[in-house]
Structures are given as C-alpha cells and as structure tokens.
C-alpha cells in the first residue's frame, strides 16, 4: 500500500502533490509531517506546506511558476 501511495504522489506536481501528501498525513500519520517523512519517504517541508495550505486555503506558488515566461529586467 505504501508503494502505491508513493507512486501516486510521484505522478502529481506542485500544489496537487502537496494536497495529496497532506491528506495522507492526516489520514495515516495523525497529522505528523515527521511521521509521514519516515513512513512514506516524502519531504517533511513539502508535507508541512501542504498542511498549511489545507488549513488556510491559500495555495503557495513556487518561484518557477511565478517567473515562467517573464523576461528579467
């Protein structure tokens, strides 16, 4: 089961992946990002960010998506 969840997360990107990881964290690890890191091997900071996004409803954008297509000064 753990391998299937890892595979599913590897097929997603960005906010979708963080949301999925946060859901699995809440469901299987009691909301502990550290435990999720141990069980699933996902980055703790990504899981924490996903939990914060879920709590606040605000989705964080990475620098790549903000600057893509924009010319630098």
Phi and psi in radians as a Rosetta constraint file:
Dihedral C 1 N 2 CA 2 C 2 CIRCULARHARMONIC -1.083 0.35
Dihedral N 2 CA 2 C 2 N 3 CIRCULARHARMONIC -0.720 0.35
Dihedral C 2 N 3 CA 3 C 3 CIRCULARHARMONIC -1.107 0.35
Dihedral N 3 CA 3 C 3 N 4 CIRCULARHARMONIC -0.658 0.35
Dihedral C 3 N 4 CA 4 C 4 CIRCULARHARMONIC -1.140 0.35
Dihedral N 4 CA 4 C 4 N 5 CIRCULARHARMONIC -0.690 0.35
Dihedral C 4 N 5 CA 5 C 5 CIRCULARHARMONIC -1.206 0.35
Dihedral N 5 CA 5 C 5 N 6 CIRCULARHARMONIC -0.664 0.35
Dihedral C 5 N 6 CA 6 C 6 CIRCULARHARMONIC -1.102 0.35
Dihedral N 6 CA 6 C 6 N 7 CIRCULARHARMONIC -0.743 0.35
Dihedral C 6 N 7 CA 7 C 7 CIRCULARHARMONIC -1.100 0.35
Dihedral N 7 CA 7 C 7 N 8 CIRCULARHARMONIC -0.767 0.35
Dihedral C 7 N 8 CA 8 C 8 CIRCULARHARMONIC -1.065 0.35
Dihedral N 8 CA 8 C 8 N 9 CIRCULARHARMONIC -0.753 0.35
Dihedral C 8 N 9 CA 9 C 9 CIRCULARHARMONIC -1.162 0.35
Dihedral N 9 CA 9 C 9 N 10 CIRCULARHARMONIC -0.580 0.35
Dihedral C 9 N 10 CA 10 C 10 CIRCULARHARMONIC -1.225 0.35
Dihedral N 10 CA 10 C 10 N 11 CIRCULARHARMONIC -0.350 0.35
Dihedral C 10 N 11 CA 11 C 11 CIRCULARHARMONIC -1.470 0.35
Dihedral N 11 CA 11 C 11 N 12 CIRCULARHARMONIC -0.198 0.35
Dihedral C 11 N 12 CA 12 C 12 CIRCULARHARMONIC -1.771 0.35
Dihedral N 12 CA 12 C 12 N 13 CIRCULARHARMONIC 2.879 0.35
Dihedral C 12 N 13 CA 13 C 13 CIRCULARHARMONIC -2.367 0.35
Dihedral N 13 CA 13 C 13 N 14 CIRCULARHARMONIC 2.747 0.35
Dihedral C 13 N 14 CA 14 C 14 CIRCULARHARMONIC 0.984 0.35
Dihedral N 14 CA 14 C 14 N 15 CIRCULARHARMONIC -2.328 0.35
Dihedral C 14 N 15 CA 15 C 15 CIRCULARHARMONIC -1.109 0.35
Dihedral N 15 CA 15 C 15 N 16 CIRCULARHARMONIC -0.577 0.35
Dihedral C 15 N 16 CA 16 C 16 CIRCULARHARMONIC -1.101 0.35
Dihedral N 16 CA 16 C 16 N 17 CIRCULARHARMONIC -0.763 0.35
Dihedral C 16 N 17 CA 17 C 17 CIRCULARHARMONIC -1.138 0.35
Dihedral N 17 CA 17 C 17 N 18 CIRCULARHARMONIC -0.803 0.35
Dihedral C 17 N 18 CA 18 C 18 CIRCULARHARMONIC -1.085 0.35
Dihedral N 18 CA 18 C 18 N 19 CIRCULARHARMONIC -0.668 0.35
Dihedral C 18 N 19 CA 19 C 19 CIRCULARHARMONIC -1.111 0.35
Dihedral N 19 CA 19 C 19 N 20 CIRCULARHARMONIC -0.767 0.35
Dihedral C 19 N 20 CA 20 C 20 CIRCULARHARMONIC -1.097 0.35
Dihedral N 20 CA 20 C 20 N 21 CIRCULARHARMONIC -0.788 0.35
Dihedral C 20 N 21 CA 21 C 21 CIRCULARHARMONIC -1.112 0.35
Dihedral N 21 CA 21 C 21 N 22 CIRCULARHARMONIC -0.684 0.35
Dihedral C 21 N 22 CA 22 C 22 CIRCULARHARMONIC -1.125 0.35
Dihedral N 22 CA 22 C 22 N 23 CIRCULARHARMONIC -0.715 0.35
Dihedral C 22 N 23 CA 23 C 23 CIRCULARHARMONIC -1.079 0.35
Dihedral N 23 CA 23 C 23 N 24 CIRCULARHARMONIC -0.765 0.35
Dihedral C 23 N 24 CA 24 C 24 CIRCULARHARMONIC -1.182 0.35
Dihedral N 24 CA 24 C 24 N 25 CIRCULARHARMONIC -0.596 0.35
Dihedral C 24 N 25 CA 25 C 25 CIRCULARHARMONIC -1.081 0.35
Dihedral N 25 CA 25 C 25 N 26 CIRCULARHARMONIC -0.819 0.35
Dihedral C 25 N 26 CA 26 C 26 CIRCULARHARMONIC -1.179 0.35
Dihedral N 26 CA 26 C 26 N 27 CIRCULARHARMONIC -0.680 0.35
Dihedral C 26 N 27 CA 27 C 27 CIRCULARHARMONIC -1.291 0.35
Dihedral N 27 CA 27 C 27 N 28 CIRCULARHARMONIC -0.773 0.35
Dihedral C 27 N 28 CA 28 C 28 CIRCULARHARMONIC -1.878 0.35
Dihedral N 28 CA 28 C 28 N 29 CIRCULARHARMONIC -0.329 0.35
Dihedral C 28 N 29 CA 29 C 29 CIRCULARHARMONIC -2.152 0.35
Dihedral N 29 CA 29 C 29 N 30 CIRCULARHARMONIC 0.271 0.35
Dihedral C 29 N 30 CA 30 C 30 CIRCULARHARMONIC 1.118 0.35
Dihedral N 30 CA 30 C 30 N 31 CIRCULARHARMONIC 0.406 0.35
Dihedral C 30 N 31 CA 31 C 31 CIRCULARHARMONIC 1.438 0.35
Dihedral N 31 CA 31 C 31 N 32 CIRCULARHARMONIC 0.203 0.35
Dihedral C 31 N 32 CA 32 C 32 CIRCULARHARMONIC -1.648 0.35
Dihedral N 32 CA 32 C 32 N 33 CIRCULARHARMONIC 1.981 0.35
Dihedral C 32 N 33 CA 33 C 33 CIRCULARHARMONIC -1.150 0.35
Dihedral N 33 CA 33 C 33 N 34 CIRCULARHARMONIC -0.602 0.35
Dihedral C 33 N 34 CA 34 C 34 CIRCULARHARMONIC -1.126 0.35
Dihedral N 34 CA 34 C 34 N 35 CIRCULARHARMONIC -0.756 0.35
Dihedral C 34 N 35 CA 35 C 35 CIRCULARHARMONIC -1.152 0.35
Dihedral N 35 CA 35 C 35 N 36 CIRCULARHARMONIC -0.664 0.35
Dihedral C 35 N 36 CA 36 C 36 CIRCULARHARMONIC -1.099 0.35
Dihedral N 36 CA 36 C 36 N 37 CIRCULARHARMONIC -0.685 0.35
Dihedral C 36 N 37 CA 37 C 37 CIRCULARHARMONIC -1.068 0.35
Dihedral N 37 CA 37 C 37 N 38 CIRCULARHARMONIC -0.730 0.35
Dihedral C 37 N 38 CA 38 C 38 CIRCULARHARMONIC -1.205 0.35
Dihedral N 38 CA 38 C 38 N 39 CIRCULARHARMONIC -0.812 0.35
Dihedral C 38 N 39 CA 39 C 39 CIRCULARHARMONIC -1.268 0.35
Dihedral N 39 CA 39 C 39 N 40 CIRCULARHARMONIC -0.861 0.35
Dihedral C 39 N 40 CA 40 C 40 CIRCULARHARMONIC -1.747 0.35
Dihedral N 40 CA 40 C 40 N 41 CIRCULARHARMONIC -0.311 0.35
Dihedral C 40 N 41 CA 41 C 41 CIRCULARHARMONIC 1.401 0.35
Dihedral N 41 CA 41 C 41 N 42 CIRCULARHARMONIC 0.281 0.35
Dihedral C 41 N 42 CA 42 C 42 CIRCULARHARMONIC -1.503 0.35
Dihedral N 42 CA 42 C 42 N 43 CIRCULARHARMONIC 2.679 0.35
Dihedral C 42 N 43 CA 43 C 43 CIRCULARHARMONIC -1.128 0.35
Dihedral N 43 CA 43 C 43 N 44 CIRCULARHARMONIC 2.290 0.35
Dihedral C 43 N 44 CA 44 C 44 CIRCULARHARMONIC -1.089 0.35
Dihedral N 44 CA 44 C 44 N 45 CIRCULARHARMONIC -0.678 0.35
Dihedral C 44 N 45 CA 45 C 45 CIRCULARHARMONIC -1.151 0.35
Dihedral N 45 CA 45 C 45 N 46 CIRCULARHARMONIC -0.650 0.35
Dihedral C 45 N 46 CA 46 C 46 CIRCULARHARMONIC -1.129 0.35
Dihedral N 46 CA 46 C 46 N 47 CIRCULARHARMONIC -0.740 0.35
Dihedral C 46 N 47 CA 47 C 47 CIRCULARHARMONIC -1.160 0.35
Dihedral N 47 CA 47 C 47 N 48 CIRCULARHARMONIC -0.733 0.35
Dihedral C 47 N 48 CA 48 C 48 CIRCULARHARMONIC -1.083 0.35
Dihedral N 48 CA 48 C 48 N 49 CIRCULARHARMONIC -0.739 0.35
Dihedral C 48 N 49 CA 49 C 49 CIRCULARHARMONIC -1.098 0.35
Dihedral N 49 CA 49 C 49 N 50 CIRCULARHARMONIC -0.728 0.35
Dihedral C 49 N 50 CA 50 C 50 CIRCULARHARMONIC -1.074 0.35
Dihedral N 50 CA 50 C 50 N 51 CIRCULARHARMONIC -0.693 0.35
Dihedral C 50 N 51 CA 51 C 51 CIRCULARHARMONIC -1.153 0.35
Dihedral N 51 CA 51 C 51 N 52 CIRCULARHARMONIC -0.712 0.35
Dihedral C 51 N 52 CA 52 C 52 CIRCULARHARMONIC -1.149 0.35
Dihedral N 52 CA 52 C 52 N 53 CIRCULARHARMONIC -0.722 0.35
Dihedral C 52 N 53 CA 53 C 53 CIRCULARHARMONIC -1.080 0.35
Dihedral N 53 CA 53 C 53 N 54 CIRCULARHARMONIC -0.709 0.35
Dihedral C 53 N 54 CA 54 C 54 CIRCULARHARMONIC -1.164 0.35
Dihedral N 54 CA 54 C 54 N 55 CIRCULARHARMONIC -0.703 0.35
Dihedral C 54 N 55 CA 55 C 55 CIRCULARHARMONIC -1.178 0.35
Dihedral N 55 CA 55 C 55 N 56 CIRCULARHARMONIC -0.769 0.35
Dihedral C 55 N 56 CA 56 C 56 CIRCULARHARMONIC -1.575 0.35
Dihedral N 56 CA 56 C 56 N 57 CIRCULARHARMONIC -0.456 0.35
Dihedral C 56 N 57 CA 57 C 57 CIRCULARHARMONIC 1.463 0.35
Dihedral N 57 CA 57 C 57 N 58 CIRCULARHARMONIC 0.071 0.35
Dihedral C 57 N 58 CA 58 C 58 CIRCULARHARMONIC -1.780 0.35
Dihedral N 58 CA 58 C 58 N 59 CIRCULARHARMONIC 2.170 0.35
Dihedral C 58 N 59 CA 59 C 59 CIRCULARHARMONIC -1.629 0.35
Dihedral N 59 CA 59 C 59 N 60 CIRCULARHARMONIC 2.190 0.35
Dihedral C 59 N 60 CA 60 C 60 CIRCULARHARMONIC -1.431 0.35
Dihedral N 60 CA 60 C 60 N 61 CIRCULARHARMONIC 2.446 0.35
Dihedral C 60 N 61 CA 61 C 61 CIRCULARHARMONIC -1.801 0.35
Dihedral N 61 CA 61 C 61 N 62 CIRCULARHARMONIC 2.447 0.35
Dihedral C 61 N 62 CA 62 C 62 CIRCULARHARMONIC -1.362 0.35
Dihedral N 62 CA 62 C 62 N 63 CIRCULARHARMONIC 2.802 0.35
Dihedral C 62 N 63 CA 63 C 63 CIRCULARHARMONIC -1.092 0.35
Dihedral N 63 CA 63 C 63 N 64 CIRCULARHARMONIC -0.548 0.35
Dihedral C 63 N 64 CA 64 C 64 CIRCULARHARMONIC -1.109 0.35
Dihedral N 64 CA 64 C 64 N 65 CIRCULARHARMONIC -0.769 0.35
Dihedral C 64 N 65 CA 65 C 65 CIRCULARHARMONIC -1.277 0.35
Dihedral N 65 CA 65 C 65 N 66 CIRCULARHARMONIC -0.481 0.35
Dihedral C 65 N 66 CA 66 C 66 CIRCULARHARMONIC -1.270 0.35
Dihedral N 66 CA 66 C 66 N 67 CIRCULARHARMONIC -0.697 0.35
Dihedral C 66 N 67 CA 67 C 67 CIRCULARHARMONIC -1.707 0.35
Dihedral N 67 CA 67 C 67 N 68 CIRCULARHARMONIC -0.025 0.35
Dihedral C 67 N 68 CA 68 C 68 CIRCULARHARMONIC -1.180 0.35
Dihedral N 68 CA 68 C 68 N 69 CIRCULARHARMONIC 2.247 0.35
Dihedral C 68 N 69 CA 69 C 69 CIRCULARHARMONIC 1.498 0.35
Dihedral N 69 CA 69 C 69 N 70 CIRCULARHARMONIC -0.177 0.35
Dihedral C 69 N 70 CA 70 C 70 CIRCULARHARMONIC -1.584 0.35
Dihedral N 70 CA 70 C 70 N 71 CIRCULARHARMONIC 2.422 0.35
Dihedral C 70 N 71 CA 71 C 71 CIRCULARHARMONIC -1.435 0.35
Dihedral N 71 CA 71 C 71 N 72 CIRCULARHARMONIC 2.479 0.35
Dihedral C 71 N 72 CA 72 C 72 CIRCULARHARMONIC -1.343 0.35
Dihedral N 72 CA 72 C 72 N 73 CIRCULARHARMONIC 2.674 0.35
